[in-house]
């Protein structure tokens, strides 16, 4: 085998392993969340595949003819890669208990086969013991370079331009083409036609298996669902979870309970129709910016939304917001740093999802930035989501109490400990925080909650201290948010 062909095989197979790894993480995020655990699991499986493939590839290369094994390794890995989108989505939708097994196999099998290519090619290139170090070192370097290129291209180019399913089916096709070329040049391997049918089947299956998206962005699988009960109603669904609801004809209509709670708090704290300067951490469907623009003419909204794809969906499917609403494609915490001190009447934190949380927005250091940009009588309103023992929600409220003078928690009575009966189910909570010397009018807030039929109550003072219990504040140095958060076992769609 010539040096160029050898380098191309090692480079391409190494790059393909990283493409599969990143794409698998994207496919699993709608079902497991884009969390530390999900990332760790996918990376662990990929590294296991590389280790297993390298070991077995070297072992087999010393016992069999390596030239006969490269084409089948590429072809079979290509077929499995092409089936991955349909396999993972079908398992998640129809047989969820098998998701981890299917995920492991769809990463482990192609990863091991592709990793085996390097020792097989190395064996073919070793013609003299005097150049062992040179050959092994050169091919190892080429393989590492391939991994880097695969990672960079997938993260910065592929995902922003093509659906994840298209990326994997395209990669499977390329691997199959490589298998055919190598097979033809070596010993006329005849398995390509059968595997080509598998790749085609994978492409067709990915088009009909549930879990398809209207749009795949860098961070989310996005769908917009029309409300059959309301002509102008549209629900923004991110990664299978109902994220925002917008009424195209009536921006004052608030469908979700937690959004009604946020609006109730804002309306109780600030005089009616008074324009505000508001900053929003997380955009989604821009429900609250639209509401503030409609009910408080002259309000200036600035939104930090990290996903440019979601911003495009907002404009194309929900219509452009009020001209005084500025949407910046940026990380929320970096956006806060760019704001002047005391420049915001209101900061709304709504960047948290049901299965993943940007942990760097939860810490004392991040909340200190929020406090810095608020005016003397400014208000921070944040949406929290948690279930189970509410460990994350309690830790976040503890962090807020360590940062702000006044903190109140809004939620279902059973969930916040103000109800005499009822089962704690978790879900959404809204927390109010302020450093104002003027106390938040909790009576007016409760009346507003009741007027909007939320069924929610307010916990503050000693009751909130009891609810927080022994939860510790979160800091940049210690914020195990992924471990504290418990997603809902019943996910809304």
Secondary structure, DSSP 4 states (H G I P E B T S, - for coil): --HHHHHHHHHHHHHHHHHHHHHHHHHHHHHH-S-HHHHHHHHHHHHHHHHHHHHHHHHHHTTS-GGGTHHHHHHHHHHHHHHHHHHHHHHHHH-GGGHHHHHHHHHHHHHHHHHHHHHHHHHHH---GGGHHHHHHHHHHHHHHHHHHHHHHIIIIIHHHS-HHHHHHHHHHHHHHHHHHHHHHHT----HHHHHHHHHHHHHHHHHSS---SEE-SS-EEEEEE-TTSTTEEEEEETTEEEEEEESS-TT---SHHHHHHHHHHHHHS-TT---EEEEE--TT-HHHHHHHHHSTT-EEEEEES-HHHHHHHHHHS----TTEEEEES-HHHHHHTSPTT-EEEEEE----SS---GGGSSHHHHHHHHHHEEEEEEEEEEEEE-TT-HHHHHHHHHHHTT-SEEEEEEEHHHHT--SS-----EEEEEEEE--SS---HHHHHHHHHHTT--EEEE-HHHHHHHHTTPPPPBTTB--HHHH----SS---
